[in-house]
């Protein structure tokens, strides 16, 4: 069963446990006008991968970000914090990520952004994807 996205409290990259080098790279990418189209965040349990992904997503979606930080006040940020931003899709499944979740993600990927400049997709624990879900995601990239 996949859970729904419930939002994010205002968080900075420095609130995340992890190596300073990795955090500095994330901050540089978030501050860039051209963030990477895909990013893999890996590390041990409890290192803050989930929080890092969401802080990064919020920063790259915010039209008024200041450096690597989202402003936290605009409509994009407030809807992100509330878990209602239509331009953010989060797949977070407890056991396995089934093909239906990826097919839904594909539908969202084909739509234009609603309030932000770009759409962002976060797949938590992507290693839990079934082979069918992996193939469906690959078709999106093709």
Secondary structure, DSSP 8 states (H G I E B T S, - for coil): -EE---------GGGS-S-HHHHHHHHHHHHSSS--S------STTSSHHHHHHHHHHHHH-TT-BTTB--S-SHHHHHHHHT--TTEEEEEESS-B-HHHHHHHHHHHTS--SSSSS-EEEETTGGGB-HHHHHHHHHHH-
